[in-house]
Amino acid sequence: MNADFSKMNRIASYLEGGPECTDESLNSLPSEYKSRLARSFYAINTHDIDKITGKRFLVSKKIDGHMQVVVFNGKQIFMIGRRGVVRAELPCLEAAKALLINKNIASMIAGAELYAQRAEGRSRVYDVTAALADEKAVDRLGLAFFDILELDGQSLKTASYETIFGKLSEIFPKTGKAHVIETRIARSKADIKRLSEKWIEQDGEEGLVVRGDMPFIYKIKPKHTFDAAIVGYVEGINDYKGKVKTMLFAFMREPGMYQIAGKVGNNLTHEERKEFFKILSQKHAESNFIESDNDGVAFHIVHPEIVIEVGCNDIMTENTYGKALLNPLVRFDGGRYSLYNTVPGVRFISPMVERIREDKTVNADDIRFSQISDLVYLPEQSLKPETLPESTRIFREVYQKTLKDKLMVQKFLVWKTNKETLDPRYPAYVMHYTNFSSQRKELQKDIRISNSESQIMEFARQFIAENVKKGWVRYETQD
């Protein structure tokens, strides 16, 4: 539970470093904790409070900040963010340290929200980012403690939240730079509704976190709605044949540029599904961009002409490991879509179709992406893709077989991407297999990736040995 402050850099008036600054045992703690916490959440909107079960609840304000794991070892105090960023010597951390020493706490690992304390209005996540970059604003940062993982060497991971909140309340005051999260006891759903009306509707807070005797945690937020363009659909099967099953929707970043943001199919009647299919099946567009639904069925891509209102309970910008979610950015030009880039994006929780917006059209105002970016923080990134090195082909063999009027072709291709050191999303090597038959409609494909040239070539040799049998003639080769 130690940190090497000498490995950290001084940023403004505090210290900042990476995972190498702490004990190895702490490196994965923030992401594992966040993942465990995320699996416990059940997101609902303010209209669904009646779904909550139980008789006694602890209801906390949900603060829009940066979640941190705060570590105190008796001498040092520091915090670790989800992406492994370690910080020390922030005024709010020093305030927490003084409180812990005063209470004779030997050690503690706790969950807290780092947020910007404001005289008016609620803190936003981007306020924290701005304050960390401004020496004069760092003093406005606060820590709201909401969980204890370990106290004086004893794990509290299985303790009831009532026990944890009791210990937090003994250590931290209700206000100050380091304080316990504001929490109320609710004895009924009516009490929760009253807190929702006060904190969310009147005070404009981000939401509520409700803990009871259930194994999960309710996260309550106001229902969000957005106007977006339909850019694709999947037709249903069986009873849903001739009806839309799922639709792909997007927001406009700039004229002709769309960020694919989600898939939606809930809250539609059979008649509405039939009507959507009737309209969308007449609007197919060409595309080199492919997206599939949750069952792996490819969307029919359509002209961006229909605007719908999409509602959701929550919006995620990171996965449970703190990695930014990515969305495809596509260009629509000359009636054709092409993949342009991949950019930081979002995932909608419990999306549903609210209605067709016949009063809206597909333009940079009505379906603007700022509907999202005004609500949640997304890191800035140029829409223009980086210029990456071209791939190098290192192996190619094509085999042909003719049987009466049937033509069959198999192609084995290996290339080096030359991008693996610039973008971790790219492997070093790719092996691609194609199987064509003139009497088979679908083109069969398979792919293998590796960071080892010897391994990728072994994949290619195995594929050739398994698929090229008697009667096949080598038509073309390169190695």
N, C-alpha and C positions, 0 to 999 in steps of 0.2 A: 504493500500500500504506500509506496514511496514514489516521489517524482524527482527527477534531476533538473532543478531549475537552471543549472548552468548550460543545459542544452537548449534552453528556450530563448526566443528572441523578445526584445522589449518592443512592444507596440504601444504607442502613446504612453500611458502610465502603468501598463500591466505587462505580464509575460505571456507569451503564446508559443506553442510548439506542437509537435506531432506525437504519434504513438511511441516513438523511440524515447520520449522523455519520461515514461512511466514504466513500472514493473510490467513484465510481459503478461502477468496474470490479469492485468486491468485492460489490456488492449481490446478484447472482444466484449467486455462487460457492457458498454453503452448500447451496442447494436443488439446484443442478446436480450438486454432488459427492455429495449424498445420493442423488439419482436414479441417478447412475452406479453408486454402491455397491450400491444396492438391486437394480439389474438384474443385478449380479454374484452375488448370493446365491442359493444353492440350499438350501432348508430341509429338513432331515430330522430324525427323532427318534432317540433313543438306540438304538432297536431296529434301525435301518437303517444302521448304520455299515459293514456289509459292502458296501453299495452304492458306497462311496468307492473311487475308482481312483487309482493312483499308487504311488510307492515311498518318497518322502520328503516330509514335511509339516512345516509350522510351525503348531503348535496353540496358540491363545491363549484365555485366559479371556474370556468375554463379560460385560461389565460393564453393569449396569442403571443407566444414567445419561442425561445429555443430551449428544448428539453436538454437537461444536463444531469450527469451523475456526479454528485459532489462527494469528494473523498477527504476525510479528516483522519490523520494518523496520530494525533496527540500533539504534533509539532507543526506539520504542514497542512495546508488546506489548498485544494485545487479542484477543478472541475473538468470533465471530459464530455465533449459533445458527441452526437451520433456518428459523425464522420471522423472521429478520432482526434479532433482538435482539443488540445489541453491548454487551459488558461489558469493563471494564478495572479495574485496581488491585485485583483479587482476590489474596489471598496466594498461591494456587497459580500464578497468572499471573506474579507477581513472582518466584516461585521458578524458574519456567521461564526467565524473562528472565535471571536471574543465571547459570544453567547455559549458556545460549546465548552470553552475553558471554564467559564463562570459556573456552568452546571456540572463540572467535573466529569465530562464525557471523555473517555480515553480514546475512542475511535468511532467513526461512523461512515457508512456509505449510504447516501440518500438520493432520492429523485427530486429534482427541483426544476422550476421553469424560470429561465433567465428572461426578464422582460424590461421594457422601458417604462419607468414610473412617470406618469403624466398628471398634471394638475386637472386637466379636463379631457374627457374622451378616453377610450380604451387603447391600450398598447397594441401595436401591430408588429408582426414579425420583422418587417423591414425597418421598424424603429430601432430594433436591437442591432441589426446590421449597421445602420447609420451611426448609432451611439458608439459601437466598438471601434469605428474608424475616426471618431472625433474625441480628442483628449478632454475637451471641455464637457462632453456629454456623457462620458463614462460614469461619472458620479451619479447619473440619473438611473443607472441600471439597478434592478432589484432582483432578489431571489425569493421565489415563493415555493416553499417546501411542501410536497404532497405525499411523499412516500419514504420509508426507511427500509433498506435492504439488509443492513447489518448495523448493530449497535453494540459497542463494547465487545466486539468479537462474536456476538451471538446473531445468527441469521434470523431475520423476521419475514422471510419470503412466504412462509405458510401461516403467519399470524393474521388474525382478523383485522379488517381496516379500522375497526373501532379501537383496537389495541394500538395500532400504528398511529392513528390520529391523536390518541391520548398522549403518546410519548412525544409526538411533534409539538403538541400544545404545551407540554411541560418545558420544552427546550426553547421554543421560538415564540416571540410575541405575535400579536395580530397585525402589527404594522412595523414599518422600518425598512431598512435596506435588505434585511434577511428576516423573513417572517413565515408563519404557517399559512397555507392557502386558506382563503376565506371559505368557511364551511358552515352549513346550518343542518340541524337535525329536522327531518321531515317524517311525520308519522302517518302520512296518507298521500295518495296521488294528488289530492286537492292541494296539499301543502307544496308539492313539487310544482304544480301549475302556478301557484301564487309566486313562488321563487322565479319561475320562468318568466312570468309577466313582469316582475320587478327587474330582474337582472338582464334579461335578453331584450324584451320589448321596450322597457322604459330607459334602462341604463345603457343599452346598446352593447352589452358584453357578448363575447364570441359564442358562449354556450354554457351548458352545465355538465358536470360529471356526477353521476348518481351511483353510489355504492350501497348495496343492501346485503341480504343473506344469500343472494344468488352468486354462482361462481363467475359471472361476467359483470362487466361495468357498463352502465348505460351512458352513452354520450349523446346529449341532446343539443341540437342546433336548430336555428330557424331553417325552414325549407327554402332552398335556393332554386330559382328558375332562370333559364337562359334561352335566348333565341339562337338557333343554329340551322345550318343548311343540311338537308339530307344529301349524302353523296354516294350512298350504296344501300343495298338491301339483300336479304336472303329469303328465298321462298320456302315456305313450310312444306312438310310432307304429310301423307295420309289425310287426316281431317283438315290439315292446314294447307293442302295443295291449292294453289291459286290465291294464297293469302300471304301477306308479309309476316315473316317470323321475327326478324331483327333488322334494324336499320342502323347504318353508319352515319354519324353526324360530324360536322366540322364547323370551325369558326374562321372568319377571314382575318388574315394578318395584314394584308394589303391587297389591292385589286389583283385578282387572278391567283392569289396565294392562300391556300387553306391549310389550317392545322387540324388534322384528324384527332378528335378528342374523345370519342367514345362510341359505344354500341348500346342501342336501346330497343326494347320490345315490350316492356311492361305497360299495363294500363290501357290496352287497346281492346276493343270489342271485336268479335268476328267480322262484323260489317265494316268496321274501320280498317281491319287488316286486309279485307277484300278490296276496299276502295283504294288503299295505299298501293296494293299490288297492281291494280288496274292502271293507276297513274304512272307509277315508277317503271313498270315493265315496258312502257313506251318511251323511256328516256335514257336508254342505255348509252354509255359513252365509252370510247376507247381509252385504255389505260395500260401503262407498263407498271403501275402500282397495284399490288395485290394485298388484300387484307381478308382475314377469315373471322368467322364468329367463334363463340366459345366451344362449338362442336367441331371446329376445323373446316367448316364449309365456307368456300370463298364467296365474298360479296359480289353481286352484280353492281358494277360502278355506274353511276348515273349522272346526268347533267345537274349541276347545282342550281336548282330552280325552286324547290319547295322549302319553306321555312317552317320549322316546328318549335314549339316551346318545350324544353326539356327540364324536368324537375329532378332534384336529388337531395339526399339527406346530408351528404358531406362530400368534400373534394380532397383527394390525396395528391400530394406533390412529390412524395418520397415513398420508397418501399420500406419494409420493416427493418432494413439494415441501414437506413439513412441515405440510400443512393437515390439520386434524382430520377423521377420517372421521365420517360422519353415518349414523344409523339411524332409521327411522321408529318412532314411538311410537304405538301404537294402543290404543283403548279398546274392550273387549268388554262390551256391555251389552244385555240383552234379546234375546240371540241374534244380535246384529248388531255388526260391526266398524266403527269410524269412525277416521279419521286424526286424532290429537290433537296431535302435535307432531313435530318433528325434533330429535334430541338427539345429542351426541357419542357415537360408538359404535365398533364393531370390525369387522374382516374376518378370517375364519378362513382360514388357509393349509392347503390339502390336507385339508378336512373329510371325515369319513367316518362312516357309521352304525355304531356298535359293537353296539347291541342295543336292544330295547324294554325299558324299565324298568317291568315289571308291578308292581314293589314300590313305585313312586312314583306320586303323583297330582299334578294341576295345582293347586298351592297356593303360597303365598308363601315356603314353606321349601324344598320339593323342587326348584323351578325358579327359585330366586331369582337375581336379576341379580348379586348380590355374588359369585357363583362367578367372574364375569369381573372385577369391579372390585377384588376382593381380589388378583388376579393381575397386572393391568396398571393403569397410571395413566390415569384419564380425568378431564378437567376437570369441576369441579362445575357443574351447571346445573339450575335449577329445571325440574321436569317440566312445570309449567304454561306454556302458550305465552304469548308476549307479546301484548298487545293491539295490533293493527296497524290502520291506517286502512282503511276499506272502499274497494273499487275504485269507479271512476266510469265508467259506460257513456257512450261518446262517439259511437258509430255502430252502427246495426243495420238490416239490410235482409233481408227474407224474400221468397223467390220460390216460386211454386207452379205446377205443371204437371200436368194430368190427361190421360191417354191411355187411353180406354176405362175399364177398372176399375182402372187403375194410377195411384196418387197419388204424386207426387214433390215434395219440398220441399228448397230450398237456403237456408241461413241464413248470413249474414255478420255477425260481431259484433266490435267493437273496444272495448277498455276501457283506462283508465289505472289502474295498480295502486295508485298513491299510496304505495308501500312501498319504492321503489328507494333512497331515501336512508337508510332505517332498516335494511334487510337486503339485502346485496349479492346474495343469491340471487334476488331479484325483479327482472325487467326493468321499465322504466317503462311500456311499452305491450305489449298482446297483441292479436293478430288471430286469431279462431277461425272456422273454416269447418266447416259440417255439411251432409252430403248424405244425405237420407232417400229411400228408395223402398219402397212398400208391398209390393213383390214381391221385395225383397232383404232377407235376414235381417240382415246386418251394417250398422251405421250407419257411413258413411264420415266421417272427420274429418281435419282438417289444422290446423296452428297456425303462426304466425309471431310472433316477438318483436323488439322494438327499443327503444332508448332515445330514439328520435326520433319525434315525432308525425307529421311530414311523411312519413317513411319508412314508418311503419306504415299510414298512410292510402293510400299508393301501393301497398302490398301488397294492401290490400282492393280497390282499384280494378282491379288486375291480376287478382285472383281472380274478380271479377264479370265482367270482360271475357272471360276464358277459359272460364267455366262457364255463364254465362247467355246462351243462344242463342235461336233462334226458338221460340215457343210458350210461353215462360216469362212469367208475369204477376207483377208486384210485388204481394205480398200485404200486406206490412207494412214500414214504414220509419221510421227515426229517425236524424237526424244534426244 
